Amino acid sequence: MNEVAEDATAESARASTFRAICRNLVHSEPFSGPKFSWGDGEISTVFDDQAPKWGAVSRPVALATSHHVAYLATRTAT
């Protein structure tokens, strides 16, 4: 039973940390803005949303992938 409680605590801590990182990113100058990609839109709202989905390990990867694909789409082939 302790393992289950620790998992719930770890997920909550992970979600809290992820929200803090997103808050810092959104308020930084290099942030592309919420309309740049689906991931950027999610990042711009994550720190106000207490939903448990933010503690999922795959969430940061999905958001970063969305941003990266959008970025690559803006690049022209040379």
PyMOL Python script that loads the backbone (N, CA, C, O; Angstrom):
from pymol import cmd

cmd.read_pdbstr("""\
ATOM      1  N   MET A   1       0.810  -1.208   0.000  1.00  0.00           N
ATOM      2  CA  MET A   1       0.000   0.000   0.000  1.00  0.00           C
ATOM      3  C   MET A   1       0.845   1.261   0.000  1.00  0.00           C
ATOM      4  O   MET A   1       0.439   2.274  -0.570  1.00  0.00           O
ATOM      5  N   ASN A   2       2.007   1.217   0.626  1.00  0.00           N
ATOM      6  CA  ASN A   2       2.873   2.392   0.620  1.00  0.00           C
ATOM      7  C   ASN A   2       3.313   2.768  -0.785  1.00  0.00           C
ATOM      8  O   ASN A   2       3.466   3.949  -1.096  1.00  0.00           O
ATOM      9  N   GLU A   3       3.520   1.750  -1.649  1.00  0.00           N
ATOM     10  CA  GLU A   3       3.935   2.041  -3.016  1.00  0.00           C
ATOM     11  C   GLU A   3       2.871   2.839  -3.756  1.00  0.00           C
ATOM     12  O   GLU A   3       3.203   3.748  -4.517  1.00  0.00           O
ATOM     13  N   VAL A   4       1.602   2.514  -3.546  1.00  0.00           N
ATOM     14  CA  VAL A   4       0.513   3.240  -4.206  1.00  0.00           C
ATOM     15  C   VAL A   4       0.474   4.675  -3.708  1.00  0.00           C
ATOM     16  O   VAL A   4       0.324   5.600  -4.507  1.00  0.00           O
ATOM     17  N   ALA A   5       0.605   4.876  -2.414  1.00  0.00           N
ATOM     18  CA  ALA A   5       0.596   6.224  -1.855  1.00  0.00           C
ATOM     19  C   ALA A   5       1.788   7.028  -2.376  1.00  0.00           C
ATOM     20  O   ALA A   5       1.656   8.212  -2.686  1.00  0.00           O
ATOM     21  N   GLU A   6       2.948   6.382  -2.471  1.00  0.00           N
ATOM     22  CA  GLU A   6       4.126   7.073  -2.988  1.00  0.00           C
ATOM     23  C   GLU A   6       3.942   7.450  -4.456  1.00  0.00           C
ATOM     24  O   GLU A   6       4.362   8.528  -4.877  1.00  0.00           O
ATOM     25  N   ASP A   7       3.311   6.563  -5.241  1.00  0.00           N
ATOM     26  CA  ASP A   7       3.062   6.880  -6.648  1.00  0.00           C
ATOM     27  C   ASP A   7       2.158   8.094  -6.773  1.00  0.00           C
ATOM     28  O   ASP A   7       2.413   8.972  -7.598  1.00  0.00           O
ATOM     29  N   ALA A   8       1.103   8.156  -5.964  1.00  0.00           N
ATOM     30  CA  ALA A   8       0.179   9.288  -6.013  1.00  0.00           C
ATOM     31  C   ALA A   8       0.906  10.578  -5.627  1.00  0.00           C
ATOM     32  O   ALA A   8       0.696  11.620  -6.247  1.00  0.00           O
ATOM     33  N   THR A   9       1.756  10.506  -4.608  1.00  0.00           N
ATOM     34  CA  THR A   9       2.516  11.674  -4.185  1.00  0.00           C
ATOM     35  C   THR A   9       3.506  12.087  -5.263  1.00  0.00           C
ATOM     36  O   THR A   9       3.645  13.276  -5.552  1.00  0.00           O
ATOM     37  N   ALA A  10       4.195  11.120  -5.861  1.00  0.00           N
ATOM     38  CA  ALA A  10       5.169  11.421  -6.906  1.00  0.00           C
ATOM     39  C   ALA A  10       4.484  12.069  -8.099  1.00  0.00           C
ATOM     40  O   ALA A  10       5.010  13.019  -8.679  1.00  0.00           O
ATOM     41  N   GLU A  11       3.322  11.565  -8.464  1.00  0.00           N
ATOM     42  CA  GLU A  11       2.609  12.145  -9.598  1.00  0.00           C
ATOM     43  C   GLU A  11       2.192  13.572  -9.284  1.00  0.00           C
ATOM     44  O   GLU A  11       2.302  14.452 -10.136  1.00  0.00           O
ATOM     45  N   SER A  12       1.720  13.805  -8.086  1.00  0.00           N
ATOM     46  CA  SER A  12       1.313  15.139  -7.687  1.00  0.00           C
ATOM     47  C   SER A  12       2.516  16.091  -7.705  1.00  0.00           C
ATOM     48  O   SER A  12       2.407  17.229  -8.163  1.00  0.00           O
ATOM     49  N   ALA A  13       3.643  15.625  -7.212  1.00  0.00           N
ATOM     50  CA  ALA A  13       4.854  16.452  -7.227  1.00  0.00           C
ATOM     51  C   ALA A  13       5.307  16.707  -8.657  1.00  0.00           C
ATOM     52  O   ALA A  13       5.748  17.809  -8.985  1.00  0.00           O
ATOM     53  N   ARG A  14       5.198  15.694  -9.508  1.00  0.00           N
ATOM     54  CA  ARG A  14       5.586  15.845 -10.908  1.00  0.00           C
ATOM     55  C   ARG A  14       4.691  16.876 -11.591  1.00  0.00           C
ATOM     56  O   ARG A  14       5.176  17.729 -12.335  1.00  0.00           O
ATOM     57  N   ALA A  15       3.386  16.797 -11.337  1.00  0.00           N
ATOM     58  CA  ALA A  15       2.450  17.753 -11.930  1.00  0.00           C
ATOM     59  C   ALA A  15       2.742  19.169 -11.445  1.00  0.00           C
ATOM     60  O   ALA A  15       2.705  20.117 -12.229  1.00  0.00           O
ATOM     61  N   SER A  16       3.027  19.310 -10.179  1.00  0.00           N
ATOM     62  CA  SER A  16       3.347  20.621  -9.615  1.00  0.00           C
ATOM     63  C   SER A  16       4.619  21.192 -10.237  1.00  0.00           C
ATOM     64  O   SER A  16       4.671  22.373 -10.577  1.00  0.00           O
ATOM     65  N   THR A  17       5.624  20.366 -10.382  1.00  0.00           N
ATOM     66  CA  THR A  17       6.880  20.801 -10.990  1.00  0.00           C
ATOM     67  C   THR A  17       6.666  21.181 -12.451  1.00  0.00           C
ATOM     68  O   THR A  17       7.203  22.184 -12.923  1.00  0.00           O
ATOM     69  N   PHE A  18       5.880  20.377 -13.165  1.00  0.00           N
ATOM     70  CA  PHE A  18       5.608  20.664 -14.566  1.00  0.00           C
ATOM     71  C   PHE A  18       4.877  21.994 -14.715  1.00  0.00           C
ATOM     72  O   PHE A  18       5.184  22.776 -15.615  1.00  0.00           O
ATOM     73  N   ARG A  19       3.915  22.250 -13.837  1.00  0.00           N
ATOM     74  CA  ARG A  19       3.211  23.541 -13.872  1.00  0.00           C
ATOM     75  C   ARG A  19       4.181  24.697 -13.634  1.00  0.00           C
ATOM     76  O   ARG A  19       4.086  25.726 -14.304  1.00  0.00           O
ATOM     77  N   ALA A  20       5.103  24.545 -12.702  1.00  0.00           N
ATOM     78  CA  ALA A  20       6.078  25.608 -12.417  1.00  0.00           C
ATOM     79  C   ALA A  20       6.985  25.856 -13.617  1.00  0.00           C
ATOM     80  O   ALA A  20       7.289  27.005 -13.939  1.00  0.00           O
ATOM     81  N   ILE A  21       7.414  24.795 -14.274  1.00  0.00           N
ATOM     82  CA  ILE A  21       8.263  24.943 -15.466  1.00  0.00           C
ATOM     83  C   ILE A  21       7.489  25.654 -16.568  1.00  0.00           C
ATOM     84  O   ILE A  21       8.025  26.543 -17.230  1.00  0.00           O
ATOM     85  N   CYS A  22       6.240  25.270 -16.765  1.00  0.00           N
ATOM     86  CA  CYS A  22       5.424  25.906 -17.800  1.00  0.00           C
ATOM     87  C   CYS A  22       5.194  27.380 -17.489  1.00  0.00           C
ATOM     88  O   CYS A  22       5.214  28.216 -18.392  1.00  0.00           O
ATOM     89  N   ARG A  23       4.978  27.698 -16.231  1.00  0.00           N
ATOM     90  CA  ARG A  23       4.784  29.092 -15.825  1.00  0.00           C
ATOM     91  C   ARG A  23       6.021  29.911 -16.186  1.00  0.00           C
ATOM     92  O   ARG A  23       5.910  31.005 -16.740  1.00  0.00           O
ATOM     93  N   ASN A  24       7.192  29.376 -15.870  1.00  0.00           N
ATOM     94  CA  ASN A  24       8.435  30.083 -16.193  1.00  0.00           C
ATOM     95  C   ASN A  24       8.617  30.234 -17.699  1.00  0.00           C
ATOM     96  O   ASN A  24       9.050  31.284 -18.173  1.00  0.00           O
ATOM     97  N   LEU A  25       8.290  29.193 -18.445  1.00  0.00           N
ATOM     98  CA  LEU A  25       8.437  29.242 -19.893  1.00  0.00           C
ATOM     99  C   LEU A  25       7.507  30.275 -20.514  1.00  0.00           C
ATOM    100  O   LEU A  25       7.931  31.068 -21.355  1.00  0.00           O
ATOM    101  N   VAL A  26       6.245  30.269 -20.106  1.00  0.00           N
ATOM    102  CA  VAL A  26       5.259  31.193 -20.675  1.00  0.00           C
ATOM    103  C   VAL A  26       5.650  32.643 -20.417  1.00  0.00           C
ATOM    104  O   VAL A  26       5.397  33.511 -21.253  1.00  0.00           O
ATOM    105  N   HIS A  27       6.257  32.909 -19.285  1.00  0.00           N
ATOM    106  CA  HIS A  27       6.630  34.279 -18.940  1.00  0.00           C
ATOM    107  C   HIS A  27       8.045  34.644 -19.399  1.00  0.00           C
ATOM    108  O   HIS A  27       8.574  35.693 -19.029  1.00  0.00           O
ATOM    109  N   SER A  28       8.648  33.775 -20.204  1.00  0.00           N
ATOM    110  CA  SER A  28       9.983  34.085 -20.719  1.00  0.00           C
ATOM    111  C   SER A  28       9.869  34.673 -22.125  1.00  0.00           C
ATOM    112  O   SER A  28       8.899  34.419 -22.839  1.00  0.00           O
ATOM    113  N   GLU A  29      10.850  35.444 -22.501  1.00  0.00           N
ATOM    114  CA  GLU A  29      10.839  36.102 -23.805  1.00  0.00           C
ATOM    115  C   GLU A  29      10.837  35.133 -24.994  1.00  0.00           C
ATOM    116  O   GLU A  29      10.157  35.403 -25.984  1.00  0.00           O
ATOM    117  N   PRO A  30      11.567  34.023 -24.934  1.00  0.00           N
ATOM    118  CA  PRO A  30      11.609  33.143 -26.104  1.00  0.00           C
ATOM    119  C   PRO A  30      10.331  32.316 -26.350  1.00  0.00           C
ATOM    120  O   PRO A  30      10.246  31.628 -27.367  1.00  0.00           O
ATOM    121  N   PHE A  31       9.349  32.367 -25.456  1.00  0.00           N
ATOM    122  CA  PHE A  31       8.135  31.572 -25.639  1.00  0.00           C
ATOM    123  C   PHE A  31       7.447  31.958 -26.944  1.00  0.00           C
ATOM    124  O   PHE A  31       7.245  33.142 -27.216  1.00  0.00           O
ATOM    125  N   SER A  32       7.094  30.979 -27.738  1.00  0.00           N
ATOM    126  CA  SER A  32       6.521  31.205 -29.075  1.00  0.00           C
ATOM    127  C   SER A  32       5.070  31.662 -29.058  1.00  0.00           C
ATOM    128  O   SER A  32       4.565  32.143 -30.072  1.00  0.00           O
ATOM    129  N   GLY A  33       4.402  31.522 -27.941  1.00  0.00           N
ATOM    130  CA  GLY A  33       3.015  31.933 -27.836  1.00  0.00           C
ATOM    131  C   GLY A  33       2.066  30.762 -27.964  1.00  0.00           C
ATOM    132  O   GLY A  33       2.420  29.736 -28.546  1.00  0.00           O
ATOM    133  N   PRO A  34       0.870  30.898 -27.430  1.00  0.00           N
ATOM    134  CA  PRO A  34      -0.072  29.780 -27.381  1.00  0.00           C
ATOM    135  C   PRO A  34      -0.613  29.346 -28.742  1.00  0.00           C
ATOM    136  O   PRO A  34      -1.165  28.252 -28.862  1.00  0.00           O
ATOM    137  N   LYS A  35      -0.467  30.173 -29.756  1.00  0.00           N
ATOM    138  CA  LYS A  35      -0.997  29.816 -31.074  1.00  0.00           C
ATOM    139  C   LYS A  35       0.036  29.141 -31.972  1.00  0.00           C
ATOM    140  O   LYS A  35      -0.285  28.733 -33.088  1.00  0.00           O
ATOM    141  N   PHE A  36       1.270  29.022 -31.492  1.00  0.00           N
ATOM    142  CA  PHE A  36       2.335  28.438 -32.308  1.00  0.00           C
ATOM    143  C   PHE A  36       2.069  26.966 -32.611  1.00  0.00           C
ATOM    144  O   PHE A  36       2.250  26.518 -33.743  1.00  0.00           O
ATOM    145  N   SER A  37       1.643  26.219 -31.602  1.00  0.00           N
ATOM    146  CA  SER A  37       1.351  24.797 -31.779  1.00  0.00           C
ATOM    147  C   SER A  37       0.367  24.360 -30.703  1.00  0.00           C
ATOM    148  O   SER A  37       0.099  25.092 -29.750  1.00  0.00           O
ATOM    149  N   TRP A  38      -0.164  23.159 -30.875  1.00  0.00           N
ATOM    150  CA  TRP A  38      -1.043  22.592 -29.852  1.00  0.00           C
ATOM    151  C   TRP A  38      -0.304  22.540 -28.517  1.00  0.00           C
ATOM    152  O   TRP A  38      -0.860  22.895 -27.477  1.00  0.00           O
ATOM    153  N   GLY A  39       0.945  22.097 -28.555  1.00  0.00           N
ATOM    154  CA  GLY A  39       1.740  21.987 -27.331  1.00  0.00           C
ATOM    155  C   GLY A  39       1.942  23.317 -26.638  1.00  0.00           C
ATOM    156  O   GLY A  39       1.854  23.397 -25.413  1.00  0.00           O
ATOM    157  N   ASP A  40       2.212  24.365 -27.407  1.00  0.00           N
ATOM    158  CA  ASP A  40       2.393  25.688 -26.821  1.00  0.00           C
ATOM    159  C   ASP A  40       1.090  26.204 -26.212  1.00  0.00           C
ATOM    160  O   ASP A  40       1.102  26.871 -25.178  1.00  0.00           O
ATOM    161  N   GLY A  41      -0.021  25.893 -26.853  1.00  0.00           N
ATOM    162  CA  GLY A  41      -1.321  26.266 -26.295  1.00  0.00           C
ATOM    163  C   GLY A  41      -1.573  25.577 -24.962  1.00  0.00           C
ATOM    164  O   GLY A  41      -2.070  26.189 -24.017  1.00  0.00           O
ATOM    165  N   GLU A  42      -1.223  24.300 -24.899  1.00  0.00           N
ATOM    166  CA  GLU A  42      -1.373  23.556 -23.644  1.00  0.00           C
ATOM    167  C   GLU A  42      -0.433  24.110 -22.573  1.00  0.00           C
ATOM    168  O   GLU A  42      -0.827  24.265 -21.417  1.00  0.00           O
ATOM    169  N   ILE A  43       0.792  24.403 -22.955  1.00  0.00           N
ATOM    170  CA  ILE A  43       1.774  24.958 -22.008  1.00  0.00           C
ATOM    171  C   ILE A  43       1.283  26.281 -21.443  1.00  0.00           C
ATOM    172  O   ILE A  43       1.494  26.571 -20.265  1.00  0.00           O
ATOM    173  N   SER A  44       0.633  27.082 -22.269  1.00  0.00           N
ATOM    174  CA  SER A  44       0.181  28.396 -21.806  1.00  0.00           C
ATOM    175  C   SER A  44      -0.966  28.307 -20.805  1.00  0.00           C
ATOM    176  O   SER A  44      -1.248  29.280 -20.106  1.00  0.00           O
ATOM    177  N   THR A  45      -1.626  27.167 -20.726  1.00  0.00           N
ATOM    178  CA  THR A  45      -2.732  27.022 -19.775  1.00  0.00           C
ATOM    179  C   THR A  45      -2.436  26.058 -18.638  1.00  0.00           C
ATOM    180  O   THR A  45      -3.197  26.005 -17.671  1.00  0.00           O
ATOM    181  N   VAL A  46      -1.358  25.298 -18.724  1.00  0.00           N
ATOM    182  CA  VAL A  46      -1.107  24.231 -17.765  1.00  0.00           C
ATOM    183  C   VAL A  46      -1.003  24.712 -16.318  1.00  0.00           C
ATOM    184  O   VAL A  46      -1.495  24.034 -15.416  1.00  0.00           O
ATOM    185  N   PHE A  47      -0.389  25.838 -16.080  1.00  0.00           N
ATOM    186  CA  PHE A  47      -0.155  26.226 -14.694  1.00  0.00           C
ATOM    187  C   PHE A  47      -1.417  26.718 -13.995  1.00  0.00           C
ATOM    188  O   PHE A  47      -1.416  26.876 -12.775  1.00  0.00           O
ATOM    189  N   ASP A  48      -2.487  26.962 -14.735  1.00  0.00           N
ATOM    190  CA  ASP A  48      -3.760  27.322 -14.114  1.00  0.00           C
ATOM    191  C   ASP A  48      -4.697  26.131 -13.964  1.00  0.00           C
ATOM    192  O   ASP A  48      -5.758  26.251 -13.351  1.00  0.00           O
ATOM    193  N   ASP A  49      -4.318  24.989 -14.515  1.00  0.00           N
ATOM    194  CA  ASP A  49      -5.172  23.804 -14.550  1.00  0.00           C
ATOM    195  C   ASP A  49      -4.650  22.771 -13.556  1.00  0.00           C
ATOM    196  O   ASP A  49      -3.495  22.356 -13.643  1.00  0.00           O
ATOM    197  N   GLN A  50      -5.479  22.360 -12.632  1.00  0.00           N
ATOM    198  CA  GLN A  50      -5.064  21.402 -11.617  1.00  0.00           C
ATOM    199  C   GLN A  50      -5.400  19.963 -12.023  1.00  0.00           C
ATOM    200  O   GLN A  50      -5.376  19.073 -11.173  1.00  0.00           O
ATOM    201  N   ALA A  51      -5.707  19.717 -13.282  1.00  0.00           N
ATOM    202  CA  ALA A  51      -6.070  18.382 -13.753  1.00  0.00           C
ATOM    203  C   ALA A  51      -4.916  17.401 -13.557  1.00  0.00           C
ATOM    204  O   ALA A  51      -3.753  17.772 -13.714  1.00  0.00           O
ATOM    205  N   PRO A  52      -5.229  16.160 -13.215  1.00  0.00           N
ATOM    206  CA  PRO A  52      -4.182  15.166 -12.969  1.00  0.00           C
ATOM    207  C   PRO A  52      -3.383  14.790 -14.215  1.00  0.00           C
ATOM    208  O   PRO A  52      -2.311  14.196 -14.096  1.00  0.00           O
ATOM    209  N   LYS A  53      -3.878  15.120 -15.398  1.00  0.00           N
ATOM    210  CA  LYS A  53      -3.163  14.747 -16.620  1.00  0.00           C
ATOM    211  C   LYS A  53      -1.760  15.355 -16.679  1.00  0.00           C
ATOM    212  O   LYS A  53      -0.897  14.828 -17.381  1.00  0.00           O
ATOM    213  N   TRP A  54      -1.518  16.438 -15.968  1.00  0.00           N
ATOM    214  CA  TRP A  54      -0.216  17.098 -16.017  1.00  0.00           C
ATOM    215  C   TRP A  54       0.861  16.301 -15.308  1.00  0.00           C
ATOM    216  O   TRP A  54       2.046  16.576 -15.493  1.00  0.00           O
ATOM    217  N   GLY A  55       0.484  15.325 -14.504  1.00  0.00           N
ATOM    218  CA  GLY A  55       1.466  14.478 -13.844  1.00  0.00           C
ATOM    219  C   GLY A  55       1.879  13.281 -14.681  1.00  0.00           C
ATOM    220  O   GLY A  55       2.779  12.537 -14.291  1.00  0.00           O
ATOM    221  N   ALA A  56       1.236  13.084 -15.827  1.00  0.00           N
ATOM    222  CA  ALA A  56       1.567  11.950 -16.686  1.00  0.00           C
ATOM    223  C   ALA A  56       2.971  12.111 -17.269  1.00  0.00           C
ATOM    224  O   ALA A  56       3.347  13.197 -17.709  1.00  0.00           O
ATOM    225  N   VAL A  57       3.725  11.045 -17.267  1.00  0.00           N
ATOM    226  CA  VAL A  57       5.098  11.084 -17.766  1.00  0.00           C
ATOM    227  C   VAL A  57       5.133  11.447 -19.251  1.00  0.00           C
ATOM    228  O   VAL A  57       6.073  12.100 -19.702  1.00  0.00           O
ATOM    229  N   SER A  58       4.139  11.039 -20.002  1.00  0.00           N
ATOM    230  CA  SER A  58       4.144  11.274 -21.449  1.00  0.00           C
ATOM    231  C   SER A  58       3.740  12.701 -21.824  1.00  0.00           C
ATOM    232  O   SER A  58       3.965  13.119 -22.959  1.00  0.00           O
ATOM    233  N   ARG A  59       3.159  13.443 -20.911  1.00  0.00           N
ATOM    234  CA  ARG A  59       2.639  14.776 -21.244  1.00  0.00           C
ATOM    235  C   ARG A  59       3.724  15.755 -21.721  1.00  0.00           C
ATOM    236  O   ARG A  59       3.548  16.371 -22.772  1.00  0.00           O
ATOM    237  N   PRO A  60       4.831  15.922 -20.994  1.00  0.00           N
ATOM    238  CA  PRO A  60       5.867  16.842 -21.469  1.00  0.00           C
ATOM    239  C   PRO A  60       6.414  16.433 -22.836  1.00  0.00           C
ATOM    240  O   PRO A  60       6.740  17.289 -23.658  1.00  0.00           O
ATOM    241  N   VAL A  61       6.514  15.134 -23.078  1.00  0.00           N
ATOM    242  CA  VAL A  61       7.020  14.654 -24.357  1.00  0.00           C
ATOM    243  C   VAL A  61       6.060  15.038 -25.476  1.00  0.00           C
ATOM    244  O   VAL A  61       6.496  15.485 -26.537  1.00  0.00           O
ATOM    245  N   ALA A  62       4.768  14.872 -25.255  1.00  0.00           N
ATOM    246  CA  ALA A  62       3.769  15.224 -26.263  1.00  0.00           C
ATOM    247  C   ALA A  62       3.796  16.721 -26.568  1.00  0.00           C
ATOM    248  O   ALA A  62       3.732  17.116 -27.732  1.00  0.00           O
ATOM    249  N   LEU A  63       3.890  17.541 -25.549  1.00  0.00           N
ATOM    250  CA  LEU A  63       3.915  18.992 -25.752  1.00  0.00           C
ATOM    251  C   LEU A  63       5.178  19.429 -26.485  1.00  0.00           C
ATOM    252  O   LEU A  63       5.121  20.261 -27.389  1.00  0.00           O
ATOM    253  N   ALA A  64       6.304  18.873 -26.097  1.00  0.00           N
ATOM    254  CA  ALA A  64       7.570  19.224 -26.746  1.00  0.00           C
ATOM    255  C   ALA A  64       7.579  18.758 -28.200  1.00  0.00           C
ATOM    256  O   ALA A  64       8.072  19.468 -29.076  1.00  0.00           O
ATOM    257  N   THR A  65       7.042  17.578 -28.458  1.00  0.00           N
ATOM    258  CA  THR A  65       6.986  17.068 -29.829  1.00  0.00           C
ATOM    259  C   THR A  65       6.121  17.962 -30.695  1.00  0.00           C
ATOM    260  O   THR A  65       6.483  18.264 -31.832  1.00  0.00           O
ATOM    261  N   SER A  66       4.981  18.390 -30.170  1.00  0.00           N
ATOM    262  CA  SER A  66       4.095  19.286 -30.902  1.00  0.00           C
ATOM    263  C   SER A  66       4.824  20.577 -31.271  1.00  0.00           C
ATOM    264  O   SER A  66       4.746  21.038 -32.410  1.00  0.00           O
ATOM    265  N   HIS A  67       5.524  21.151 -30.311  1.00  0.00           N
ATOM    266  CA  HIS A  67       6.274  22.389 -30.566  1.00  0.00           C
ATOM    267  C   HIS A  67       7.350  22.146 -31.622  1.00  0.00           C
ATOM    268  O   HIS A  67       7.512  22.941 -32.548  1.00  0.00           O
ATOM    269  N   HIS A  68       8.076  21.054 -31.480  1.00  0.00           N
ATOM    270  CA  HIS A  68       9.185  20.773 -32.388  1.00  0.00           C
ATOM    271  C   HIS A  68       8.693  20.572 -33.826  1.00  0.00           C
ATOM    272  O   HIS A  68       9.296  21.087 -34.767  1.00  0.00           O
ATOM    273  N   VAL A  69       7.612  19.833 -33.991  1.00  0.00           N
ATOM    274  CA  VAL A  69       7.064  19.611 -35.333  1.00  0.00           C
ATOM    275  C   VAL A  69       6.596  20.931 -35.941  1.00  0.00           C
ATOM    276  O   VAL A  69       6.830  21.186 -37.123  1.00  0.00           O
ATOM    277  N   ALA A  70       5.941  21.764 -35.147  1.00  0.00           N
ATOM    278  CA  ALA A  70       5.500  23.079 -35.643  1.00  0.00           C
ATOM    279  C   ALA A  70       6.708  23.919 -36.034  1.00  0.00           C
ATOM    280  O   ALA A  70       6.684  24.597 -37.062  1.00  0.00           O
ATOM    281  N   TYR A  71       7.755  23.883 -35.234  1.00  0.00           N
ATOM    282  CA  TYR A  71       8.960  24.629 -35.541  1.00  0.00           C
ATOM    283  C   TYR A  71       9.570  24.152 -36.865  1.00  0.00           C
ATOM    284  O   TYR A  71       9.936  24.963 -37.716  1.00  0.00           O
ATOM    285  N   LEU A  72       9.672  22.848 -37.024  1.00  0.00           N
ATOM    286  CA  LEU A  72      10.238  22.298 -38.256  1.00  0.00           C
ATOM    287  C   LEU A  72       9.394  22.682 -39.474  1.00  0.00           C
ATOM    288  O   LEU A  72       9.928  22.904 -40.561  1.00  0.00           O
ATOM    289  N   ALA A  73       8.094  22.758 -39.286  1.00  0.00           N
ATOM    290  CA  ALA A  73       7.209  23.131 -40.391  1.00  0.00           C
ATOM    291  C   ALA A  73       7.440  24.567 -40.839  1.00  0.00           C
ATOM    292  O   ALA A  73       7.140  24.919 -41.980  1.00  0.00           O
ATOM    293  N   THR A  74       7.968  25.395 -39.949  1.00  0.00           N
ATOM    294  CA  THR A  74       8.211  26.804 -40.310  1.00  0.00           C
ATOM    295  C   THR A  74       9.558  26.975 -41.022  1.00  0.00           C
ATOM    296  O   THR A  74       9.815  28.021 -41.617  1.00  0.00           O
ATOM    297  N   ARG A  75      10.387  25.987 -40.964  1.00  0.00           N
ATOM    298  CA  ARG A  75      11.721  26.054 -41.583  1.00  0.00           C
ATOM    299  C   ARG A  75      11.599  25.753 -43.066  1.00  0.00           C
ATOM    300  O   ARG A  75      10.795  24.914 -43.472  1.00  0.00           O
ATOM    301  N   THR A  76      12.371  26.418 -43.851  1.00  0.00           N
ATOM    302  CA  THR A  76      12.384  26.136 -45.283  1.00  0.00           C
ATOM    303  C   THR A  76      13.570  25.223 -45.599  1.00  0.00           C
ATOM    304  O   THR A  76      14.626  25.311 -44.974  1.00  0.00           O
ATOM    305  N   ALA A  77      13.374  24.374 -46.552  1.00  0.00           N
ATOM    306  CA  ALA A  77      14.456  23.469 -46.957  1.00  0.00           C
ATOM    307  C   ALA A  77      15.533  24.276 -47.664  1.00  0.00           C
ATOM    308  O   ALA A  77      15.242  25.169 -48.459  1.00  0.00           O
ATOM    309  N   THR A  78      16.782  23.945 -47.358  1.00  0.00           N
ATOM    310  CA  THR A  78      17.882  24.665 -48.015  1.00  0.00           C
ATOM    311  C   THR A  78      18.667  23.728 -48.892  1.00  0.00           C
ATOM    312  O   THR A  78      19.634  24.145 -49.530  1.00  0.00           O
TER     313      THR A  78
END
""", "prot")
cmd.dss("prot")
cmd.show_as("cartoon", "prot")
cmd.util.cbc("prot")
cmd.orient("prot")
